[in-house]
Amino acid sequence: MANEPTGGAPQPTVSRGEKAPEMTMRQARMLDLRIYICALFLIFGATVTAMGISPDQAQIDRAAGVNINLWAGLAMLGLAIVMGVWAFLSPPELPGPDAEDPAMPDLP
């Protein structure tokens, strides 16, 4: 069948005039970019901070006497915390079952 993905159960299709299934909070959180930004800054911040914990004197001399890896890593970790708290305290809004987006075109 054309509507069935290979190797899985048939997926329900929405034709014109039918309402789309409601989005769950889990699906809305998966689409929230703040979660992905938080994760990326957490990974990069932890890596750069670890590199800045024990720097070579040559690295500090090249950076005008500042341990730039440590400070940049801590700033990234701070941004990761801010994005994570923001995503937790302000969850995404779920669209209502009859909500229509005026920017979306009509399907034929």
C-alpha positions in Angstrom: 0.0 0.0 0.0 1.2 3.5 -0.7 0.4 4.9 2.7 2.2 2.2 4.7 5.8 2.8 5.7 8.1 -0.2 5.2 8.5 -2.4 8.2 5.9 -0.8 10.4 2.3 -0.5 11.3 0.0 1.5 8.9 0.0 5.2 9.8 -3.3 7.1 9.9 -3.7 9.6 7.1 -5.6 12.8 7.3 -7.6 13.7 4.3 -9.3 17.0 3.6 -12.1 17.8 6.0 -10.8 15.6 8.8 -9.1 16.9 11.9 -5.5 16.1 12.5 -4.7 14.1 15.7 -3.9 16.2 18.7 -0.2 16.8 19.5 1.0 15.5 22.8 3.3 17.4 25.2 6.1 15.0 24.5 5.9 15.7 20.7 5.8 19.4 21.4 8.9 19.2 23.6 10.7 17.2 20.9 10.1 20.1 18.5 11.3 22.7 21.0 14.6 24.1 19.8 15.6 25.3 23.3 16.2 21.7 24.4 18.6 21.1 21.5 20.4 24.4 22.1 20.8 23.6 25.7 22.2 20.1 25.0 24.7 21.4 22.4 26.0 24.2 24.7 26.2 21.7 27.6 28.4 19.3 25.5 30.6 22.0 24.0 30.8 24.0 27.3 31.8 20.9 29.3 34.5 20.0 26.7 36.0 23.5 26.5 35.9 23.9 30.3 37.7 20.6 30.7 40.4 21.9 28.3 40.7 25.1 30.3 41.1 23.5 33.7 44.8 22.6 33.0 46.1 24.9 30.3 49.6 25.2 29.0 51.4 28.4 29.7 51.9 28.9 26.0 48.1 28.9 25.5 47.7 31.6 28.2 50.5 33.7 26.7 48.8 33.6 23.3 45.5 34.7 24.8 47.1 37.8 26.5 47.3 36.2 29.9 43.6 35.0 30.0 42.6 31.4 30.3 40.1 31.8 27.5 39.1 28.2 27.3 38.0 28.2 30.9 36.0 31.4 30.7 34.4 30.5 27.3 33.5 27.1 28.6 31.9 28.5 31.8 30.0 31.0 29.7 28.6 28.2 27.5 27.6 26.2 30.5 25.9 29.2 31.9 24.0 29.6 28.6 23.0 25.9 28.7 21.6 26.4 32.2 19.6 29.5 31.1 18.2 27.7 28.1 17.3 24.6 30.1 15.6 26.6 32.8 13.7 28.6 30.2 12.5 25.5 28.4 11.4 23.9 31.7 9.6 27.0 33.1 7.9 27.9 29.8 6.8 24.7 28.1 5.6 25.0 24.5 2.0 25.7 23.8 -0.1 22.9 22.4 -2.3 23.8 19.5 -6.0 23.2 20.0 -7.7 20.4 18.0 -9.6 23.0 15.8 -6.7 25.5 15.5 -5.9 26.4 11.9 -2.8 28.2 10.9 -3.6 31.0 8.4 0.0 30.7 7.0 -0.6 27.1 5.9 -2.0 26.5 2.4 -5.1 24.4 1.8 -4.3 20.9 0.7 -5.9 19.7 -2.5 
